[in-house]
Every structure is written in structure tokens, then in C-alpha cells.
């Protein structure tokens, strides 16, 4: 099955029904399908883009998220989504790394798009929702709404999404028609989705939230999309749109629980609350279960293999073993094989911890233009390393116990210490700096910097935080700066992050 075929079937099966809601706007399955045809024809006939071309996207959530994404699938092109929260430097690295020379942007992001065009010679800008002649929606009006003549193939790349992975170095994950369709099947295997079910989306659709679009589309479900997340607007949407499913990161759940009057909010329509993308603090889940009951299910996945590598079901959240189960990320999903391996790629003995490796149809094709890295990440017979370390219990539940890297997961976003350390090291008063993730009941982990100052120099915490804020994305900025005399190092001079970090994690049952 291909992603393009899933899109075609959803349109045929559910044509006149509502497919997407955004504010007061609505689009039916047929309207989304026909607009996506016209957008695909713009790419092919107006822009003359060849099969496999990559096009940048600097877009926030909107009513047009679905038709644009589907247009890429139908035209055999790869979209390269950019997080609007990233810095100009980071976005430029991604566009140049993927060889992008066309950037589609929303009217609310015109200024950063123009900055990118000034920094990148030859970058063509295409707007969404403006009155300009070269606006994508204006161009689409002149195109046929017939499906493109191009015949999709299983290995066509449909999305190239950047992740810093386990090393802090940008990598471009490539998913195909086949793997994206397998991802949709993976969701349907692990969730009940029926015609008319409504999932509420507040997180950016370029992340995990977007992985639920095609499965809901195929089953006749509705995407209720918000431009972003605030507790007040989210609760208003729950009561107004009556969603049957919520997709949240743990930080969002914590913010909802802390919102005044949350105990009076009407969640009667909600059958399940799916969470993942970062660690779930135990106190937050205990509060959530007490307020909303056993409606929760957790996924463990990554950009390289979205979205249910393992699944902690609603049933796992209750019962005599719930306390133990909640420390795990569940059991492997039906369509994903999981094993634990050592550094050489050999399977470890039962009961031992090892790096999680997986084999599944929804795994990425590989990293774009990175043959050496692909050789490291892929084991024989199609197994993919995750760089996460885990262990199985006797009942087959997987527990994430550590990382092979020092990546910080804060509020569902990956933060790589080296990036923040490099930013702070540019301050004239900073001699050395080490950045680690500390336990945080709201964010899962919070970014903390431990700084050794130069002799005779001085700096205040607020000064260094402001300095970092000018150089990295907001979610990467340290929440706190602590001053130390020396940064711990190994005998060969290697910086020892664990020596700084581990004391703060003592007594914690889960370090990831």
C-alpha cells in the first residue's frame, strides 16, 4: 500500500464529510482531495519540479496543512518542513543540507522567509494565503483538479525531516510512500479509529501530531487543528469540537492540570489521550489519571520510525501492575520487531540492557546523503539502531534506561548539549561550560548549564541566559545557569557530563 492510495481511498470513501477543522473554517474530504490535486499540478506544470525534488516548508498549522502535504505525496516530491521556532542559522543549514531552492511559507512567517532568501542566493519564495500572483493557492486556482498523471512508486520520498539524532549533528530522515503508509497502518493497529472520530491537534503538524493525519483520513476521522497550544484555547476547543482523541506531549498535560478550573472542564467526549515524545513525570500521570481516569495510552517512537515502536495501552495504566508498567514504554507493537544489541550489533543475553534495535515497514529509508551514517545505523537484515538503551522485563515490557548520547528531551523537543555549550562558550566571561538535562516535573527534563568563568571575569545567570537566547531556539535556552570552579573531565580530557548530571537523577526510576 502507498500513501497516495490511502489518500485516494479516504477521499472516495468519505467525500462530502468534514475532514479538517481550523477555527471557523471547514474542508470536506473532497475539497481537500481536489485542492491537493491542484497543488500537485502547480508543482508539476508551473514549477516544473522533477520527481524526487525537495521543497522547503516554513508553515504553522492551518486549514491548508492537509492539502499541501497531500499535494507533495501526489506529485512524487519530498516536503522538507522547518520548525518555525528554530533560528535562521538552523533553518538555513537544513535547506542547504537538503539542496532546497524553493521555500513555501505562510504569510505569518514572511519576515523570516525573506531573511532566509537574503541569506541563500537563488532561494525562491512561494507564499500561502497572500494576494500575490505567485501565491500557491492563487496558482492552484488556474490548475486542473484532476489527479496528476505521475504514477507513484513505493520508494518515492514523501518527506525529508531533519533531526539532530543522537550526535547533535543535523541529519535528514527520509520516508517513502511505502514507509509513510506503513506508519498509518501502525497507528491503526494500535488505536481504534472510526468514522467521525475527532482528534484534536495543537502541536506542530510536522512532528508526531502529523503522523495521525493519514490514518484518521483513511477511516473517515476528523483533524481538528489549532494554530498552537495554550491551556485556555485548548480547553475551549475540547468543549467546542467535542474531540474523541487528544494527542499531547507530557508538558501539555501538566499545563492543563495546572490550569485554573480544569476540574470543571468537559472532557466527556474524549475516549483516549495519547501521549509521547518525551518522558512522562510520574506525579503528572498520577494527577491526570485521578482527574480523567484510564483514558491514556503512550507511544514510543522516533523520527526514524514513527510512531508506535512500542505501545503502553490504556489497560496498562490501571490495575495492580500499573505502577510498574508506567515506568515502561510498553510492549512492541504488532508490526515492529524489537531486540536489544551490544555495540557490535549482537543480541544481548535475556535480562540484560542493550541498545534498542528495530525492524519494521515504517522505518525510514535512511538519512539523506549520509552513506557512512547509514552504514552505522543499519544492521544486517534490515535492523535499525535507535541509540536508546533499554531492557525487557519477563512480561515483554520495554524500559528505557539510558541513552547512548547526552540528548536532552525537554517538552517534547530534542536539545543537544553541544549546541548550547557552543553558544555560551562565545561569551567572553565563560571559560568552560557543560550543559545537561535535569529532572523537571513540567518539562520532563530542563536544560541546565554549569559554567566555569575565566579568571577575573564575572557574569550573572540572567546575563548568560539572555546571551544564549540570542543564539539558539527558545526551547534550547538554559532554564538555569550554575557556576562551578571546574568542569569535570576524564584523564584524557574528555568532558564528563554524567559527573554533573547523575547526582540529580539518583533515585529516579527512569532517566529518559
PAKOLZA-487673 format. One record per residue (C-alpha): x, y, z. Coordinates in steps of 0.1 Angstrom, whole numbers, plus 5000, padded with zeros to 4 digits. Example, Ala and Ser with C-alpha at 12.3 -4.5 7.8 and 13.67 -1.06 7.14 Angstrom:
512349555078;513749895071;
% end
This chain:
500050005000;501250354992;500450685010;498950814978;496550524976;495450585012;494750945003;492750844972;490650584992;489850825020;488551084995;486450824977;485050675010;484250995028;483951265002;481251515015;482051475052;484251715072;487951625071;489551915088;488552205111;490652515118;489052795137;485752865119;487052705086;486052365074;487152145045;485551825033;487451515022;486551604986;487651964990;491051865005;491551604977;490751834948;492852124962;495751884968;495451774931;495652144920;498652204943;500451894929;499752014894;501252354903;504452174914;504551974882;503252214855;504152564869;507352494888;508452214866;509752014895;511151674887;510351364906;512251354939;512851724942;512851864977;510852174986;511152365019;508152445041;508052725067;504452685078;502552695110;499352485114;496552595092;493452475073;495852415044;498152175062;496451855048;496051965011;499652085009;501051775025;498951555002;500051764972;503551664978;502651294981;500751304948;503451494928;506251254939;508051534956;509551554991;508551825015;511251955039;509452105069;511152365090;510352425126;509352795128;510852815163;514352745151;516953015144;517653145110;521052975111;519552635119;516852675092;519452775066;521552475074;518552245068;517652405035;521252395022;521752045035;518751915016;519552114984;516352314986;515852614963;512152674968;510552765001;506852775007;505952995037;502853125055;502053495055;502653505092;506253395085;507053625057;509853815075;511953505085;511353365049;512753685034;515753675058;516453325045;516153435009;518653715016;521053465032;520653205005;521253314969;518653174945;516053074971;512653124956;509853214980;506253094975;503553234999;500453065012;497353285017;498553615002;497153804972;500453774953;500353634919;502853364928;500953254959;500552884959;496752904964;496353164937;498452954913;496352644922;493152814911;494352804875;495252434876;493152134869;491751944899;492351614881;494851384898;498451434885;499451194857;502551094876;502450734889;503650704924;506250434934;506950274967;510450424970;509350784963;510551004991;507551195005;509151375035;512751475044;512651585081;515651695100;516651565134;519851605153;519551245162;522051115188;525051315179;523751675178;524651685141;521851765118;520551455098;517751445073;515451145078;513851025045;510450845045;508950695014;505450635000;505650285015;507050365049;504650655054;501750425045;503150165069;503250435096;499550495091;498850125093;500950115125;498750385141;495550195131;496849875146;497450035179;494450265181;490750245175;489850505149;486350515135;484350725111;483551065126;486251035154;487851365160;491551415170;492551755184;495951875173;497752165189;501452065184;503152145151;501951905124;505451855113;506151645144;504351345158;500951505156;501051495118;501551115118;497951075128;496551255098;496650985072;495150705094;492350935105;491751035069;491550675057;489050585084;486950895080;488151075111;488451455115;491551655121;490651945145;493652175142;494752455165;497452715155;499352635187;498952535223;497752735253;495752575280;492852815277;492452785239;492952405241;490152365267;487852585247;488452365217;487752045237;484452185248;483552335214;484752055190;484051755213;487151555202;487251185208;491051175210;493751415222;497351395212;499651565237;503151575250;503651545287;504351905292;501052005277;499251755301;501051925330;500052265319;496352165315;496352015350;497752335364;495152555346;492652715369;489252545368;490552235350;488452005372;485252165357;486252125320;484051905300;486151605287;483151375283;483651335246;487351225250;487850845247;491650845247;494551075254;497750975235;501051105248;504651055239;507751245225;509351305260;509451145294;506151145314;506851255350;505151015374;503451285395;501851435364;500451105352;499151025387;497251355387;495951305352;494650955360;492951085391;491251365371;490451195338;490650825346;492150545324;491950725290;495750735285;497950555260;501650615254;503750565223;507550535220;508850625186;511350855168;511551035135;513350745121;510450505129;507150685137;505150625157;504350315178;507650125181;506150025215;502750095230;501650135266;497950075264;495050225283;494749895302;498349915312;497650245331;495350075356;495349765377;497649605402;500749635380;500149985368;502850145390;505449915375;504049945339;504150325340;507850315343;508050135309;507150245274;505049935268;505349635246;506549625209;503749695185;502449405163;504149535132;507549615148;510249375159;512549495187;515749345201;518549465223;522049465209;525549555220;527949795203;528849525178;525249465169;524949125185;521849055206;522449075244;521548805269;517948795283;517549045311;520549255301;520349615289;521249695254;520749935226;517249915211;517249795175;514049755154;512849615122;509549735107;507949855075;507550205089;511350265094;512950535074;514650465041;517750625056;519450955061;519751175031;523251205016;524851025046;526150685035;528650645063;526050725090;523550485073;526150215074;526550275112;522750285119;521649985098;522549635109;522249335087;518849205076;517149545079;517549615116;517849985126;519650115157;517950375178;520850485201;518450435230;519350185257;516649965272;515849635289;512849395288;511049255318;509748905320;506349015306;507849175275;507649545286;510449765274;512050005299;514250295286;517150315310;519650555293;520950695261;523950635241;524151015237;523551305260;520551435242;518051635264;514351595257;512551905271;508851945265;508951705235;511851885218;515351745214;518151965228;521751875221;524151995247;526952085223;524852345205;524052525238;527652485250;529052635218;526652935222;527553005258;531252945252;531253255229;530653475259;533853655269;533553565306;532953195300;536052965303;534252625302;530652515301;528852185303;525152155296;522951875309;519251785313;517951795349;514751635360;511751865357;508151765366;506752005340;509151965310;510451615316;513951755315;515052115318;518252255302;520852355328;524252505321;527252465345;529752735338;533352795349;534353165344;537653305333;539953435360;539053785370;535853775349;532253805361;528853725347;525353685361;522953405355;520353635338;523153775315;524253435303;520653315297;519953625276;523253565257;522053215248;518653335239;520153545211;521953245196;519652935199;516052845197;513952935228;513452575239;517252525239;517952825262;519052705297;516452735324;519252785349;522952865350;525052735379;528652845384;531352595392;535152615396;535952345371;534152125345;534751755353;536951575328;538351225322;542051155324;542351225287;540551555289;537051445278;534251645293;532251435318;528551535315;527551235336;529551355366;527551675366;524151525357;523951195375;523651325411;520451495401;518951175388;519750955418;516550775429;514750835396;513450515381;513650645346;516350865331;514950925296;
% end
